Amino acid sequence: MLKGEYSHNIDAKGRLIIPAKFRDDLGEHFVITKGMENCLYVYPEDEWNTFEEKLNALPTTTDKKARALAYFFIGSATDGDLDKQGRTLVPSVLRDFAKLDKEVVFIGMGKRAEIWDKARWDEKNAEVELNIEDIASDMEASGFSI
């Protein structure tokens, strides 16, 4: 299970060190794609395959929103591999989407990891911390309890 928060730098060529704690769970081959709120999602290969099957089961021929969802996730997906230094290359189109410049943060989200620009993550995390009691209350109303 992917969990925790880890800071790293992305180099000028777009190479990014995958946190050592994530490498076993992600495996040697994983998938990087666009995520919600302009972050990147990183899926272990088996989790990606499950997610991709769900997307492929959508009626993309006839449903415009289903097609848009497939464009967003599958259309931007790239295979990630580790080099000998534990780095992977993040394509420029994904770096631009997530506004990744130098400092990035990896967030473990259970079945996937997320990659955030550090400044944007700090803003997002501060917002969550300010509102966590209301968020927890809303989740309880949906049947989730802490």
C-alpha positions as CSV (number, residue, x, y, z in Angstrom):
1,M,0.0,0.0,0.0
2,L,1.3,3.4,-1.0
3,K,1.3,5.8,1.9
4,G,3.2,8.8,3.2
5,E,4.6,12.1,1.8
6,Y,8.1,12.4,0.3
7,S,9.8,15.4,-1.3
8,H,12.2,15.1,-4.2
9,N,13.5,17.3,-7.0
10,I,12.9,16.8,-10.7
11,D,15.9,17.5,-12.9
12,A,16.1,19.6,-16.1
13,K,15.7,16.5,-18.2
14,G,12.5,15.6,-16.4
15,R,13.9,12.7,-14.4
16,L,12.5,12.2,-11.0
17,I,13.6,9.9,-8.2
18,I,10.8,7.5,-7.1
19,P,10.8,7.3,-3.2
20,A,12.5,4.1,-2.1
21,K,9.4,3.3,0.0
22,F,7.3,3.4,-3.1
23,R,9.5,1.3,-5.4
24,D,8.5,-2.1,-4.1
25,D,4.7,-1.3,-4.4
26,L,5.0,0.4,-7.8
27,G,7.3,-2.3,-9.2
28,E,9.7,-2.0,-12.1
29,H,7.0,-1.0,-14.5
30,F,4.2,1.5,-13.6
31,V,2.0,4.0,-15.4
32,I,2.0,7.8,-15.0
33,T,-1.0,9.8,-16.1
34,K,-2.8,13.1,-15.5
35,G,-4.7,13.3,-12.2
36,M,-7.4,15.5,-10.7
37,E,-6.5,19.0,-9.5
38,N,-3.4,19.1,-11.9
39,C,-1.4,16.5,-10.1
40,L,-0.1,13.3,-11.7
41,Y,-1.3,9.8,-10.8
42,V,1.2,6.9,-10.6
43,Y,-0.3,3.4,-10.7
44,P,1.4,0.1,-10.2
45,E,0.9,-1.9,-13.4
46,D,-1.8,-4.2,-12.0
47,E,-3.8,-1.3,-10.6
48,W,-3.5,0.5,-13.8
49,N,-4.8,-2.5,-15.8
50,T,-7.8,-2.7,-13.5
51,F,-8.5,1.1,-13.9
52,E,-8.0,0.9,-17.6
53,E,-10.5,-2.0,-17.9
54,K,-13.1,0.2,-16.1
55,L,-12.4,3.0,-18.5
56,N,-12.6,0.7,-21.5
57,A,-15.9,-0.6,-20.3
58,L,-17.4,2.9,-20.6
59,P,-19.6,3.7,-23.6
60,T,-17.0,5.9,-25.2
61,T,-18.5,5.6,-28.7
62,T,-21.8,7.2,-27.6
63,D,-21.2,9.0,-24.4
64,K,-19.3,12.3,-24.6
65,K,-18.3,12.4,-20.9
66,A,-17.1,8.8,-21.0
67,R,-15.0,9.6,-24.0
68,A,-13.6,12.7,-22.3
69,L,-12.6,10.6,-19.2
70,A,-10.8,8.1,-21.4
71,Y,-9.0,10.9,-23.3
72,F,-7.9,12.4,-20.0
73,F,-6.5,9.3,-18.3
74,I,-5.6,6.9,-21.1
75,G,-4.7,9.5,-23.7
76,S,-2.1,11.0,-21.3
77,A,-0.8,7.8,-19.8
78,T,2.9,6.8,-20.2
79,D,4.8,3.8,-19.1
80,G,7.2,4.5,-16.2
81,D,10.4,2.5,-15.7
82,L,13.2,2.9,-13.1
83,D,16.8,3.5,-14.1
84,K,19.7,2.3,-12.0
85,Q,19.4,5.4,-9.8
86,G,15.7,4.8,-9.1
87,R,14.6,7.6,-11.4
88,T,11.9,7.7,-14.0
89,L,11.4,10.1,-16.9
90,V,8.3,12.3,-16.7
91,P,7.3,13.4,-20.2
92,S,7.2,17.2,-20.7
93,V,3.4,17.1,-21.5
94,L,2.8,15.7,-18.0
95,R,5.3,18.0,-16.3
96,D,3.5,21.0,-18.0
97,F,0.1,19.7,-16.9
98,A,1.1,19.3,-13.3
99,K,3.3,22.5,-13.4
100,L,6.3,20.5,-12.1
101,D,9.4,22.7,-12.1
102,K,11.9,21.6,-9.5
103,E,10.5,20.6,-6.1
104,V,7.8,17.9,-6.1
105,V,6.0,15.9,-3.5
106,F,4.9,12.3,-3.7
107,I,1.8,11.4,-1.8
108,G,0.8,7.8,-1.2
109,M,-2.9,7.3,-1.8
110,G,-3.2,3.5,-1.1
111,K,-3.6,2.0,-4.6
112,R,-1.8,4.8,-6.4
113,A,0.7,7.6,-5.7
114,E,0.3,11.3,-6.7
115,I,3.0,13.7,-7.8
116,W,2.4,17.4,-6.9
117,D,4.4,20.6,-7.4
118,K,5.6,21.3,-3.9
119,A,4.1,24.8,-3.6
120,R,0.8,23.7,-5.0
121,W,0.8,20.7,-2.5
122,D,1.5,23.0,0.4
123,E,-1.5,25.2,-0.6
124,K,-3.7,22.2,-1.0
125,N,-2.6,20.5,2.2
126,A,-3.1,23.7,4.2
127,E,-6.7,24.0,2.7
128,V,-7.4,20.4,3.7
129,E,-6.1,20.9,7.2
130,L,-8.2,24.0,7.7
131,N,-11.4,22.1,6.7
132,I,-10.7,18.6,7.9
133,E,-13.5,18.7,10.5
134,D,-16.1,19.7,8.0
135,I,-14.8,17.1,5.5
136,A,-14.9,14.4,8.1
137,S,-18.4,15.3,9.0
138,D,-19.5,15.2,5.3
139,M,-17.9,11.8,5.0
140,E,-19.7,10.5,8.1
141,A,-23.0,11.6,6.4
142,S,-22.0,9.4,3.5
143,G,-21.4,6.4,5.7
144,F,-17.7,6.7,6.4
145,S,-16.5,7.0,10.0
146,I,-13.1,7.7,11.5
